[in-house]
């Protein structure tokens, strides 16, 4: 019998794939924005390690000059809304050296 509706595991896999593709698109746009506006975005976690799940968000650290930081946050927020991708964005300057060292192997920097 042919099923028209995917089961729960299939729906989770489809959503994980959608979020991976969305994260890739967002990261491409972050790279262009950072280069154009003199700052950096640091993406941490499952989007970098390739382990995004159906419930994963995008973890972004924003590092821009103070007079551009608000606009950079707005850019990444709007981009994630457009791609229906949950976002956890923080200012890079608020991160401890310990956090940065612990996550260095699963962080990619754009800009």
C-alpha positions as CSV (number, residue, x, y, z in Angstrom):
1,X,0.0,0.0,0.0
2,X,1.4,3.4,-1.0
3,X,1.4,6.1,1.7
4,X,0.6,9.6,0.7
5,X,1.7,11.1,4.1
6,X,5.2,10.7,5.4
7,X,5.5,9.2,8.9
8,X,7.1,11.0,11.8
9,X,10.7,9.9,11.1
10,X,10.4,10.8,7.5
11,X,9.0,14.2,8.4
12,X,11.9,14.8,10.8
13,X,14.4,13.8,8.1
14,X,12.8,16.2,5.6
15,X,12.9,19.0,8.1
16,X,16.5,18.3,9.0
17,X,17.4,18.5,5.3
18,X,15.4,21.7,4.9
19,X,17.2,23.3,7.8
20,X,20.6,22.2,6.4
21,X,19.8,23.8,3.1
22,X,18.5,27.0,4.8
23,X,21.6,27.2,6.9
24,X,23.8,26.9,3.9
25,X,21.9,29.7,2.2
26,X,22.1,31.9,5.3
27,X,25.8,31.3,5.7
28,X,26.4,32.3,2.0
29,X,24.6,35.6,2.6
30,X,26.4,36.2,5.9
31,X,29.7,35.9,4.1
32,X,28.7,38.5,1.5
33,X,27.3,40.8,4.1
34,X,30.3,40.6,6.4
35,X,32.7,41.4,3.5
36,X,30.6,44.3,2.4
37,X,30.2,45.8,5.8
38,X,33.6,45.3,7.5
39,X,32.6,42.8,10.2
40,X,32.5,39.1,10.9
41,X,29.9,36.5,11.7
42,X,31.0,33.3,13.5
43,X,28.7,30.3,13.1
44,X,29.0,27.6,15.8
45,X,27.6,24.2,16.3
46,X,25.6,21.7,14.2
47,X,25.4,23.9,11.1
48,X,29.2,23.7,11.0
49,X,29.6,20.1,11.9
50,X,26.9,18.9,9.5
51,X,24.8,17.5,12.3
52,X,21.7,19.6,12.0
53,X,18.5,17.9,13.2
54,X,14.9,18.7,12.6
55,X,14.9,20.9,15.7
56,X,18.3,22.6,15.3
57,X,18.8,26.3,15.3
58,X,21.5,28.5,13.8
59,X,24.0,29.7,16.4
60,X,25.7,33.0,15.2
61,X,28.1,35.3,17.0
62,X,28.1,38.8,15.6
63,X,31.3,40.8,15.5
64,X,31.0,44.2,13.9
65,X,32.1,47.7,14.8
66,X,29.7,49.3,17.3
67,X,28.1,51.6,14.8
68,X,27.2,48.6,12.5
69,X,26.4,45.9,15.1
70,X,22.6,46.6,15.3
71,X,22.3,46.4,11.5
72,X,24.2,43.2,11.4
73,X,21.9,41.6,14.0
74,X,18.9,42.8,12.1
75,X,20.3,41.4,8.9
76,X,20.9,37.9,10.3
77,X,17.5,37.9,12.2
78,X,15.6,38.9,9.0
79,X,17.5,36.3,7.0
80,X,16.6,33.5,9.4
81,X,13.0,34.6,9.5
82,X,12.9,34.5,5.7
83,X,14.4,30.9,5.7
84,X,12.2,29.8,8.7
85,X,15.4,28.9,10.6
86,X,15.4,29.4,14.3
87,X,18.3,31.7,15.4
88,X,20.4,32.1,18.5
89,X,22.5,35.2,17.9
90,X,24.9,36.8,20.4
91,X,27.5,39.5,20.3
92,X,31.0,38.0,19.9
93,X,32.4,40.4,22.4
94,X,30.4,38.8,25.2
95,X,31.9,35.3,24.7
96,X,34.5,34.1,27.1
97,X,37.9,32.9,26.0
98,X,37.0,29.5,27.5
99,X,33.8,29.3,25.3
100,X,35.7,30.3,22.2
101,X,38.5,27.8,22.8
102,X,36.0,25.0,23.6
103,X,34.1,25.6,20.3
104,X,37.0,26.5,18.0
105,X,36.8,23.2,16.1
106,X,33.2,23.7,15.4
107,X,33.2,27.4,14.4
108,X,33.5,28.9,11.0
109,X,34.1,32.6,10.5
110,X,32.7,34.7,7.6
111,X,34.2,38.1,6.8
